[in-house]
Amino acid sequence: MSNFTIQNACNVPLNAQTGTLPYLQETLYDWLQPMVFVVVSKYTSSFQLIEKTTNINFMGIAQPLQGRQLNLFPEGQRKWNYIQIHAQCDTSGALITLKPDDVINYLNIQYRIMTARNFSVFGYIEFILVENYTNSGLGLLQGDVQQVAP
């Protein structure tokens, strides 16, 4: 007979583990697909508004927000189009450098980054996007640099 004792999980403190989430990069790898974000940046030069678009290619997955996540928003905002992006990253998290309030175009729909959460310790970055109903400008998909009249 072996002298093996079963250790109950209730006796293991949470801070005794190396992390509370498993490293998900290997699991996400089979789930991911190639994605392209077109990032729209604006600046003013010689009193003219300049729009520049930059492509970001990465591996990720897009899914709608769950109902209980939508219930956390104020009532008028629950009908807005939200999507959640899980993007693969390296351990430094430097693969995708987007921040809240950045404007992007994904599948010919303009979105605004609402939340960017860095879970690079666990192998991914999470973004919450909302459809940008005001749109960024006129020349979003017509070239690299567009000038828009003030």
C-alpha positions in Angstrom: 0.0 0.0 0.0 1.3 3.5 -0.9 1.8 6.3 1.5 0.1 8.8 -1.0 -2.1 11.5 0.6 -4.7 13.4 -1.3 -4.4 17.1 -0.8 -7.7 19.0 -0.8 -7.8 22.1 -3.0 -9.5 24.1 -0.3 -6.2 23.9 1.7 -4.1 25.5 -1.1 -4.1 29.3 -0.9 -4.6 31.2 -4.1 -1.3 33.0 -3.9 0.6 29.7 -3.8 0.0 29.1 -7.5 2.1 30.7 -10.2 -0.9 32.3 -11.8 -4.7 32.3 -11.7 -5.1 31.6 -15.4 -3.3 29.0 -17.5 -1.1 30.1 -20.4 -3.6 30.2 -23.3 -1.4 30.9 -26.3 -1.2 27.2 -27.3 -4.9 26.7 -26.8 -5.8 29.9 -28.8 -3.5 28.9 -31.7 -6.1 26.4 -33.1 -8.9 29.0 -32.7 -7.2 32.0 -34.3 -7.5 33.3 -37.8 -5.6 36.0 -39.7 -7.0 39.5 -39.1 -6.2 42.9 -40.4 -7.0 46.2 -38.7 -6.7 49.4 -40.6 -5.7 52.0 -37.9 -6.9 55.6 -38.7 -4.7 58.3 -37.3 -5.4 62.1 -37.7 -3.2 65.1 -37.4 -3.1 68.7 -38.5 -0.5 70.0 -40.9 -0.6 73.6 -42.3 -4.1 74.0 -41.0 -5.2 70.9 -42.9 -6.6 67.8 -41.3 -4.6 64.8 -42.5 -5.8 61.2 -42.1 -3.3 58.3 -42.4 -4.2 54.6 -42.4 -1.9 51.9 -41.3 -2.5 48.1 -41.6 -1.9 45.8 -38.6 -1.8 42.1 -39.5 -2.1 39.6 -36.6 -3.7 36.4 -35.5 -6.9 36.7 -33.5 -10.5 35.9 -33.1 -13.6 38.2 -33.0 -16.8 37.4 -31.2 -19.8 39.4 -30.0 -20.1 40.4 -26.4 -22.1 38.1 -24.2 -25.5 39.2 -22.9 -24.4 39.6 -19.3 -21.5 41.8 -20.5 -23.9 44.0 -22.4 -26.1 44.3 -19.3 -23.3 46.2 -17.6 -23.7 49.1 -20.0 -26.3 51.8 -19.6 -29.6 50.9 -21.2 -29.2 53.1 -24.3 -25.8 51.7 -25.1 -26.8 48.0 -25.0 -28.0 48.1 -28.7 -24.7 49.4 -30.0 -22.5 46.9 -32.0 -19.8 45.6 -29.7 -17.2 43.0 -30.6 -14.5 41.4 -28.5 -11.1 40.6 -30.0 -8.6 38.1 -28.6 -5.3 38.7 -30.3 -2.2 36.5 -30.0 0.9 38.3 -28.7 4.4 37.5 -27.6 5.5 37.7 -24.0 6.3 41.4 -24.1 2.8 42.3 -25.5 4.4 44.5 -28.1 2.8 42.8 -31.1 -0.3 45.0 -31.2 0.0 48.5 -29.8 -3.6 49.9 -29.8 -5.0 52.0 -27.0 -8.5 53.1 -26.0 -10.1 55.7 -28.3 -8.0 54.6 -31.4 -10.1 54.3 -34.5 -9.8 51.2 -36.6 -11.5 49.7 -39.6 -12.3 45.9 -39.5 -14.2 44.2 -42.3 -15.1 47.7 -43.8 -16.8 48.8 -40.6 -15.2 51.5 -38.5 -14.8 50.8 -34.8 -13.4 52.6 -31.8 -11.3 50.8 -29.2 -13.1 50.9 -25.9 -10.9 48.7 -23.8 -7.4 47.2 -24.4 -6.3 44.7 -21.7 -2.9 43.2 -21.8 -2.9 39.5 -20.8 0.5 38.8 -22.5 1.5 36.8 -19.4 -1.2 34.4 -20.5 -0.5 34.7 -24.3 -3.1 37.1 -25.5 -4.4 40.7 -25.6 -8.1 41.5 -25.3 -9.8 44.4 -27.1 -13.4 45.6 -26.8 -14.5 47.5 -29.9 -17.7 49.5 -30.5 -19.0 50.5 -33.9 -18.0 54.2 -34.5 -21.3 55.7 -35.7 -19.7 59.1 -36.2 -17.0 57.8 -38.5 -13.5 59.2 -38.6 -13.5 60.9 -42.0 -14.2 60.8 -45.7 -11.1 59.0 -47.0 -10.9 56.0 -44.8 -10.3 53.3 -47.5 -9.2 55.4 -50.4 -5.5 55.5 -49.9 -2.7 55.9 -47.4 -3.0 59.6 -46.8 -6.1 61.7 -47.4 -6.7 65.4 -46.9 -10.1 66.4 -45.5 -11.2 70.0 -45.7 -11.5 71.7 -42.3 
